[in-house]
Structures are given as C-alpha cells and as structure tokens.
Amino acid sequence: MLTTEQLAAQIPYCLAGTDFEGLGEKYEGKVRDNYSKDGRRIIIVTDRLSAFDHVITQIPFKGQVLNQMAKFWFEETKDIMANHVIEFPDPNVVTAKLCKALPVEMVVRGYLTGVTSTSVWYHYEKGVRDFCGNKLSDGMVKNQKFEKPIITPSTKAEHGGHDESVSREQILERGVLSAEQFDLMAAKAMQLYLRGVEICAKQGIILVDTKYEFGVDENGEIMLIDEIHTPDSSRFWFANEYEARLRAGEEQKKIDKEYLREWLAERGFIGEGEIPKVPDDIRVETARRYIEAYEMITGQTFVAEVGDVHERLKKNLSKYF
C-alpha cells in the first residue's frame, strides 16, 4: 500500500483529462477519455471521480486503480463473455475493439441498499414493492440480502444527464433493445455477477451490486465493454462484519466510492446545487480506499509511482499517433 504522503504528493499530478491529437476522434465521458480510429478505441481512464451524475474532483491514482482492476476482472471472466480488450499499453489505458455501446446498463443487485435516487433502497423506503419488474417482499431492512440477486436495468444518460431505472417491458416498449439482446445481456450479467461474488468471497469481500455495459462489434457480436467490478461500478462490503452490523442496524463497512458519496450527501449535495469543494485529506482517504479495494479484491499489490501521468501517457501511446 502506498503511504499517505505518497498519495498526497500525487495530487498535483492527478490526470484531470487529456487532449491528444492524432489518437483519433475524441469522446469524453464522466471518467474516461475515448479516442476512436482504425477500428479501435483507446480508452484513457482519468483520475476524475463522478458521483450523483456529476464530475466532483480528481483522486490520486484512481484511473490506474480502475484500469488495473478492470484488467484483472476481464481476464477472470472472459470465459463467460467476450470483452473488448486488445491490450493494456499503459497503467491508465486499455486499447479496445471499437464497439457501438448499447444504451442500457445491466445493474445486478444482491442486497437491498443504496443512497441515490436510482437505488432500490431509496424506492423501497417510499413503499415501492415492484422495482424494475422485481417483486420485493414486505418487512425487509436496509442492507438485507435478497433471496436471489435481481437485475434492475438502467438507461444510459447523455453526458450531464441522469440515468433511469427501468424494467424489461419498458425497454422493449421503447425499442432501445430487442428481446433477444436484452435476454442475452441479462443472462450474461447474472453469470458475471455470480463469478464476481465467488471470487470476492475467497478474499473475504461481498460484491453487493454492480453494473455492466455492453456493445456491439463490427460483426454484430455483443460483448462486455467499459469496465467490470471496479469501485466505480460496484459496491463492496467486508464479509466478516456483515451479519453483526445488519443485526445492529449499522451501516456496512465499505470499500467503494460510497465514502465520498456520503461525504457529499452529509453536506447537502445529492446531485443538485453547488458541488462542495473536496479537501485534500478527503481526496487522499478516497485514494487509499480505492487502492485498498484493489489489493483486497485482487490479492495483488498495487504498484505505482508518484509523477506526471500525462507525460507517461504520451510516451506509452506514441505508437498510436
């Protein structure tokens, strides 16, 4: 684990964004800068942190953590579903097949939890018992495990918009996916989630919920794109404390970006109004938690050096210019 001093020293070098001429047509997502050219997409994972559908700040080494964790999981799940990976030319970069993203994310949830307006707990508390086509039992408590995991699809908002939780029927009515596409994506998402649960359990971690994004390649094949089982797309809890905290009605011990979400919510920001300025000590603690998540879940040591990420990117991506 990197020291607090090393994490703080990296703050001036946080990768807020890129603008590389010659890499291809650029599309900027909330966290990733994408460059498309010659049938491939170069995806640079920045240190931007997104919460409540807004870019909040930059977190030291966050881009590298996400990219390296996605690399681990793409390798661990490629037998379940083909993914877009070609190579990883830099700790913050994946070179991928150029796919057309499908406009629905598959969200798989194993527990009744969450803090945002799209979370199942938010709606359950308000009396909702049919969430995205899933019938929910009365009398459940926050953070309780579902009898079996549920799928709650979400439409992918345009940049700056809000995602919307929807049912299979709504998706088919809107014509955004065919029934065949939806059912394949849902089945694969459940398989991927169960594989994640299995691997995390060996490390003493609960994979609470997660989301998967899919795209279509030039041959019409649906494949896994974006990222998988990272702290940005997933929620993780410590297994050894789960039951005691549930019985006591306490919040679970987390290793995900809920830490910064909750810091924002405590200051009255849940997506509307002015974004609070995040102090450096909160940014460093968030970075520590991202790295802790990587090391605990993968069982590998996170290796990184304090320094200019942008200059390293230019060097490692030179063959693509």
C-alpha positions as CSV (number, residue, x, y, z in Angstrom):
1,M,0.0,0.0,0.0
2,L,1.3,3.5,-0.9
3,T,1.7,5.8,2.1
4,T,-0.5,8.8,2.8
5,E,2.5,11.0,2.0
6,Q,2.8,9.4,-1.5
7,L,-0.9,9.8,-2.1
8,A,-0.8,13.4,-1.2
9,A,2.3,14.0,-3.3
10,Q,0.4,12.7,-6.3
11,I,-2.4,15.3,-6.1
12,P,-0.6,17.9,-8.3
13,Y,-0.2,15.1,-11.0
14,C,-3.8,13.9,-11.0
15,L,-5.0,13.3,-14.5
16,A,-7.9,15.6,-15.0
17,G,-8.2,15.0,-18.7
18,T,-6.3,14.6,-22.0
19,D,-6.3,16.2,-25.4
20,F,-4.1,14.1,-27.7
21,E,-4.1,15.0,-31.4
22,G,-3.6,12.1,-33.7
23,L,-5.1,9.4,-31.5
24,G,-8.5,9.6,-33.2
25,E,-11.9,11.1,-32.7
26,K,-12.4,12.1,-29.1
27,Y,-15.3,11.4,-26.8
28,E,-15.2,12.5,-23.2
29,G,-17.2,10.5,-20.7
30,K,-17.5,11.2,-17.0
31,V,-14.3,9.4,-16.1
32,R,-12.8,8.2,-19.4
33,D,-11.4,9.9,-22.5
34,N,-12.1,7.8,-25.6
35,Y,-10.2,8.1,-28.9
36,S,-11.6,6.2,-31.9
37,K,-9.6,5.4,-35.0
38,D,-8.9,2.5,-37.4
39,G,-11.5,0.1,-35.8
40,R,-10.1,0.5,-32.3
41,R,-10.8,2.6,-29.3
42,I,-8.1,3.9,-26.9
43,I,-9.7,4.4,-23.5
44,I,-7.7,6.6,-21.1
45,V,-9.0,6.3,-17.5
46,T,-8.5,9.6,-15.9
47,D,-8.5,10.4,-12.1
48,R,-11.9,12.2,-12.4
49,L,-14.4,11.0,-9.8
50,S,-18.1,11.0,-10.7
51,A,-20.9,10.9,-8.2
52,F,-24.6,11.8,-8.4
53,D,-24.1,12.1,-12.2
54,H,-21.5,14.9,-11.8
55,V,-17.7,15.0,-12.0
56,I,-16.7,16.0,-8.5
57,T,-12.9,16.1,-8.2
58,Q,-9.8,14.1,-9.1
59,I,-8.4,11.3,-6.9
60,P,-4.7,10.4,-6.9
61,F,-4.0,7.1,-8.8
62,K,-7.8,6.5,-9.3
63,G,-7.5,6.0,-13.0
64,Q,-4.7,3.4,-12.7
65,V,-6.6,1.6,-9.9
66,L,-9.8,1.3,-12.1
67,N,-7.9,0.2,-15.2
68,Q,-5.8,-2.4,-13.4
69,M,-8.8,-3.8,-11.6
70,A,-10.8,-4.0,-14.8
71,K,-7.8,-5.8,-16.4
72,F,-7.9,-8.4,-13.6
73,W,-11.7,-8.9,-14.0
74,F,-11.7,-9.0,-17.8
75,E,-9.2,-11.8,-17.5
76,E,-11.2,-13.7,-14.8
77,T,-14.5,-13.5,-16.8
78,K,-13.5,-13.9,-20.5
79,D,-14.8,-17.5,-20.5
80,I,-18.3,-16.2,-19.6
81,M,-18.4,-13.5,-22.2
82,A,-16.1,-12.0,-24.8
83,N,-14.8,-8.5,-24.0
84,H,-13.5,-5.6,-26.0
85,V,-9.8,-5.7,-24.7
86,I,-6.9,-5.7,-27.2
87,E,-4.1,-4.7,-24.9
88,F,-3.1,-2.5,-21.9
89,P,-0.3,-0.2,-23.2
90,D,-0.2,1.9,-20.0
91,P,-1.4,1.5,-16.4
92,N,-4.2,4.0,-17.2
93,V,-5.1,2.8,-20.7
94,V,-6.9,-0.1,-22.5
95,T,-6.8,-0.4,-26.2
96,A,-10.1,-2.0,-27.2
97,K,-12.2,-3.1,-30.2
98,L,-14.4,-0.3,-31.5
99,C,-17.9,-1.2,-30.4
100,K,-21.2,0.6,-30.6
101,A,-22.4,0.9,-27.0
102,L,-25.8,-0.4,-26.3
103,P,-28.0,2.2,-24.4
104,V,-28.9,0.1,-21.4
105,E,-26.7,-0.9,-18.4
106,M,-27.4,-4.2,-16.6
107,V,-27.4,-3.5,-12.9
108,V,-27.3,-6.6,-10.7
109,R,-28.1,-6.3,-7.0
110,G,-27.7,-8.9,-4.3
111,Y,-28.7,-6.7,-1.4
112,L,-31.4,-4.1,-0.5
113,T,-29.2,-1.0,-0.2
114,G,-28.1,2.3,-1.8
115,V,-28.2,6.0,-1.2
116,T,-29.0,7.6,-4.6
117,S,-32.4,8.2,-6.1
118,T,-31.8,5.2,-8.5
119,S,-31.1,2.8,-5.7
120,V,-33.5,0.1,-4.7
121,W,-33.5,1.1,-1.0
122,Y,-34.5,4.7,-1.9
123,H,-37.6,3.4,-3.6
124,Y,-38.3,0.6,-1.1
125,E,-38.3,3.1,1.8
126,K,-41.0,5.0,-0.1
127,G,-43.2,1.9,-0.3
128,V,-42.3,0.6,-3.8
129,R,-42.5,-3.2,-4.0
130,D,-42.2,-3.6,-7.7
131,F,-38.8,-2.2,-8.8
132,C,-37.9,-2.6,-12.4
133,G,-40.2,-5.7,-12.7
134,N,-38.8,-7.3,-9.5
135,K,-41.4,-8.1,-6.8
136,L,-39.9,-7.2,-3.4
137,S,-41.1,-8.6,-0.1
138,D,-42.5,-6.5,2.8
139,G,-40.6,-6.3,6.0
140,M,-37.1,-6.1,4.7
141,V,-34.4,-3.9,6.3
142,K,-31.7,-1.9,4.7
143,N,-28.7,-4.0,3.6
144,Q,-30.6,-7.2,3.8
145,K,-29.6,-9.9,1.2
146,F,-32.2,-10.7,-1.4
147,E,-33.3,-14.3,-1.6
148,K,-31.6,-14.3,-5.1
149,P,-30.0,-11.4,-7.0
150,I,-32.2,-9.1,-9.1
151,I,-31.5,-7.3,-12.3
152,T,-32.6,-3.6,-12.4
153,P,-31.7,-2.3,-15.9
154,S,-30.8,1.4,-16.3
155,T,-30.9,3.7,-19.3
156,K,-27.6,5.4,-20.0
157,A,-28.0,9.1,-19.8
158,E,-26.3,11.5,-22.1
159,H,-23.3,13.4,-20.7
160,G,-24.6,15.5,-17.8
161,G,-28.0,13.7,-17.6
162,H,-29.4,11.3,-15.1
163,D,-29.7,7.5,-15.5
164,E,-33.2,6.0,-15.2
165,S,-34.0,2.6,-13.7
166,V,-36.4,0.7,-16.0
167,S,-38.0,-2.7,-16.5
168,R,-37.5,-5.2,-19.3
169,E,-41.0,-4.3,-20.5
170,Q,-40.3,-0.6,-20.6
171,I,-37.0,-1.2,-22.6
172,L,-38.8,-3.3,-25.2
173,E,-41.7,-0.8,-25.4
174,R,-39.2,2.0,-26.2
175,G,-37.4,-0.2,-28.8
176,V,-33.9,0.5,-27.5
177,L,-33.1,-3.2,-27.4
178,S,-34.6,-6.3,-28.9
179,A,-35.9,-9.0,-26.6
180,E,-33.1,-11.3,-27.8
181,Q,-30.5,-8.6,-27.0
182,F,-32.0,-7.9,-23.6
183,D,-32.2,-11.5,-22.5
184,L,-28.7,-12.3,-23.6
185,M,-27.3,-9.3,-21.7
186,A,-29.4,-10.1,-18.6
187,A,-28.3,-13.7,-18.6
188,K,-24.6,-12.8,-19.0
189,A,-24.8,-10.1,-16.4
190,M,-26.1,-12.5,-13.9
191,Q,-23.3,-15.0,-14.7
192,L,-20.7,-12.3,-14.4
193,Y,-22.1,-11.1,-11.1
194,L,-22.1,-14.7,-9.7
195,R,-18.5,-15.1,-10.8
196,G,-17.6,-11.9,-9.1
197,V,-19.4,-12.9,-5.9
198,E,-17.5,-16.2,-5.9
199,I,-14.0,-14.6,-6.4
200,C,-14.7,-11.8,-3.9
201,A,-15.9,-14.3,-1.3
202,K,-12.5,-16.0,-1.3
203,Q,-11.0,-12.7,-0.4
204,G,-13.5,-12.1,2.4
205,I,-15.4,-9.5,0.4
206,I,-19.0,-9.2,-0.5
207,L,-19.8,-8.0,-4.0
208,V,-23.0,-6.2,-3.2
209,D,-24.1,-4.8,-6.5
210,T,-22.6,-3.8,-9.8
211,K,-23.4,-2.7,-13.4
212,Y,-22.3,-4.0,-16.8
213,E,-22.1,-2.2,-20.1
214,F,-22.3,-3.9,-23.4
215,G,-21.5,-3.0,-27.0
216,V,-21.8,-4.5,-30.5
217,D,-18.7,-5.0,-32.6
218,E,-18.4,-4.8,-36.4
219,N,-19.6,-8.4,-36.7
220,G,-22.7,-7.7,-34.6
221,E,-21.4,-9.7,-31.6
222,I,-22.5,-8.4,-28.2
223,M,-19.5,-8.1,-25.9
224,L,-18.6,-6.7,-22.5
225,I,-17.2,-3.1,-22.7
226,D,-16.2,-0.2,-20.4
227,E,-15.2,-1.7,-17.0
228,I,-16.1,-4.5,-14.7
229,H,-16.2,-4.9,-10.9
230,T,-14.4,-1.7,-10.0
231,P,-15.2,0.6,-7.1
232,D,-16.8,3.0,-9.6
233,S,-19.3,0.4,-11.0
234,S,-19.7,-1.8,-7.9
235,R,-20.3,-1.8,-4.2
236,F,-18.2,-4.0,-1.8
237,W,-18.6,-4.8,1.9
238,F,-16.4,-6.7,4.4
239,A,-17.9,-10.2,4.8
240,N,-16.7,-10.8,8.4
241,E,-18.7,-7.8,9.7
242,Y,-21.8,-8.1,7.6
243,E,-24.1,-10.1,10.0
244,A,-23.2,-8.3,13.2
245,R,-23.7,-4.9,11.5
246,L,-27.0,-6.0,9.9
247,R,-28.4,-7.2,13.3
248,A,-27.3,-4.0,15.0
249,G,-28.9,-1.9,12.3
250,E,-25.5,-0.3,11.5
251,E,-24.1,0.7,8.1
252,Q,-21.8,-1.9,6.5
253,K,-18.1,-1.4,6.3
254,K,-17.4,-0.5,2.7
255,I,-14.5,-0.4,0.3
256,D,-16.1,1.6,-2.6
257,K,-16.8,5.2,-3.6
258,E,-19.7,5.4,-1.2
259,Y,-17.3,7.1,1.2
260,L,-17.1,10.2,-1.0
261,R,-20.8,10.0,-1.9
262,E,-21.7,10.1,1.7
263,W,-19.3,12.9,2.4
264,L,-21.1,14.9,-0.2
265,A,-24.6,13.9,1.0
266,E,-23.7,15.0,4.5
267,R,-23.1,18.5,3.1
268,G,-26.4,18.5,1.3
269,F,-25.3,17.6,-2.2
270,I,-27.0,14.7,-3.8
271,G,-26.9,15.9,-7.4
272,E,-28.5,19.4,-7.3
273,G,-26.9,22.7,-6.4
274,E,-23.3,23.7,-6.0
275,I,-20.8,20.9,-5.7
276,P,-18.8,21.2,-2.4
277,K,-15.0,21.6,-2.7
278,V,-13.4,18.4,-1.6
279,P,-10.4,18.9,0.7
280,D,-7.1,17.2,0.0
281,D,-7.4,14.9,3.1
282,I,-10.7,13.6,1.8
283,R,-9.2,13.0,-1.7
284,V,-6.2,11.1,-0.1
285,E,-8.5,9.0,2.0
286,T,-10.7,8.2,-1.1
287,A,-7.5,7.2,-2.9
288,R,-6.4,5.0,-0.1
289,R,-9.8,3.2,-0.2
290,Y,-9.6,2.7,-3.9
291,I,-6.2,1.1,-3.6
292,E,-7.3,-0.9,-0.6
293,A,-10.2,-2.2,-2.7
294,Y,-7.8,-3.2,-5.5
295,E,-5.4,-5.1,-3.1
296,M,-8.1,-6.8,-1.1
297,I,-10.2,-7.9,-4.1
298,T,-7.4,-9.0,-6.5
299,G,-5.0,-10.2,-3.8
300,Q,-2.3,-8.2,-5.6
301,T,-0.1,-5.3,-4.5
302,F,-0.9,-2.0,-6.2
303,V,2.3,-0.7,-7.8
304,A,2.5,3.0,-8.8
305,E,5.0,5.8,-8.8
306,V,4.5,9.5,-7.9
307,G,4.9,11.5,-11.0
308,D,3.4,13.1,-14.2
309,V,0.8,10.7,-15.6
310,H,0.3,12.8,-18.7
311,E,3.9,12.6,-19.8
312,R,4.0,8.9,-19.2
313,L,0.9,8.5,-21.4
314,K,2.5,10.4,-24.3
315,K,5.4,8.0,-24.2
316,N,3.5,4.8,-23.9
317,L,0.9,5.8,-26.5
318,S,3.5,7.1,-29.1
319,K,3.0,4.1,-31.4
320,Y,-0.7,5.1,-31.9
321,F,0.0,8.7,-33.0
